[in-house]
Amino acid sequence: MALLQDAVAALAGQAGWRTPPQDADGAYRFSLADCPDLTLFSPDDRLCVMCAGLTALPAAAAEREDLLRLVLQRQAGVCRKRASIPALEKPGESLLGNSAQGERIVLYRKVDLSAGQTVFTGAVRDFLNDYVWWKAACGNTGSTSTREGSSFSMLGGMSGMLLGNRY
């Protein structure tokens, strides 16, 4: 997956991150301050799929339905502005085959690798900003950033956000 490898290396260099090794499943996993499980992979070396877990679903049926309803309402309201899509992921249904513990909401976005590095870097930046917004929208208070004030507001702001790769 040469296109993805080159794009990830250039992104990491621009942001000041260490490039993580490619996993056996072909994915690159970053652990960032505002996005602890950013995963980039390509199923066909033409598209890059970005994903990151937002939140686990509550066990209680009422709380679970409330959260799913909230996510659906928010997605309907922002679908014209944000290209990232939240989805329900059940154990064993991950695109990468890594089984989650319980059900969770995962954020996804894709970008065409042939569009060039500028488009790729911009898409990752926008995905990270969307992630911060969705994290807050789901009621997770782990991050105090908003889209406008996020650590990822511009590429320069991405520098130094790496907490450590998952090796």
Residue pairs with C-beta under 8 A, 6 or more apart in sequence:
1 22
1 26
1 42
1 45
2 45
3 42
3 45
3 46
3 113
3 114
4 26
4 28
4 40
4 41
4 42
4 45
4 48
4 113
5 22
7 48
7 113
7 117
7 120
8 19
8 28
8 40
9 19
10 117
10 120
10 121
11 17
11 117
11 120
11 121
11 124
12 18
12 19
13 19
14 121
14 155
14 158
15 155
15 158
15 159
15 161
15 162
16 158
16 159
16 160
16 162
17 30
17 32
17 158
17 161
17 162
18 162
18 165
19 28
20 28
20 29
20 30
20 165
20 166
20 167
21 165
21 167
22 28
23 29
25 41
25 96
25 97
25 98
26 41
26 42
27 39
27 40
27 41
27 96
28 39
28 40
28 41
29 37
29 38
29 39
29 165
29 166
30 38
30 39
30 40
30 162
30 165
31 37
31 38
31 162
31 163
31 164
31 165
31 166
32 38
32 128
32 161
32 162
32 163
33 151
33 161
33 162
33 163
34 128
34 131
34 132
34 135
34 143
34 145
34 150
34 151
34 152
34 161
35 52
35 128
35 131
35 132
36 52
36 163
37 52
37 53
38 50
38 52
38 127
38 128
38 131
39 50
39 51
39 52
39 96
40 48
40 49
40 50
40 124
41 48
41 49
41 51
41 95
41 96
42 48
42 49
42 113
43 49
43 95
45 113
46 112
46 113
46 114
47 110
47 111
47 112
47 113
48 110
48 111
48 113
48 120
48 123
49 95
49 108
49 109
49 110
50 84
50 108
50 109
50 110
50 111
50 123
50 124
50 127
51 95
51 96
51 106
51 107
51 108
51 109
52 106
52 107
52 127
52 131
53 89
53 100
53 104
53 105
53 106
53 107
54 86
54 104
54 105
54 106
54 107
54 131
54 134
54 135
54 138
54 140
55 67
55 104
55 105
55 135
55 138
55 139
55 140
56 101
56 102
56 103
56 104
57 64
57 67
57 68
57 88
57 102
57 103
57 104
57 105
58 64
58 67
59 102
67 105
67 138
67 139
68 88
70 137
70 138
70 139
71 86
71 105
71 137
71 138
74 86
74 134
74 137
75 85
75 86
82 126
82 130
82 133
83 109
83 123
83 126
83 127
83 130
84 107
84 108
84 109
84 126
84 127
84 130
84 131
84 134
85 107
85 108
85 109
86 105
86 106
86 107
86 108
86 134
87 105
87 106
87 107
87 108
88 103
88 104
88 105
88 106
89 100
89 103
89 104
89 105
89 106
90 100
90 103
91 99
91 100
91 101
91 102
91 103
92 99
94 100
94 106
105 138
107 127
107 130
107 131
107 134
109 123
109 126
109 127
109 130
111 119
111 120
111 123
111 124
112 119
113 120
121 155
125 152
125 154
125 155
125 158
128 150
128 151
128 152
128 158
129 147
129 150
129 152
129 153
130 147
132 143
132 145
132 146
132 147
132 150
132 151
132 152
133 146
133 147
133 150
135 142
135 143
136 143
136 145
136 146
145 151
147 153
150 157
151 157
151 158
151 161
152 158
152 161
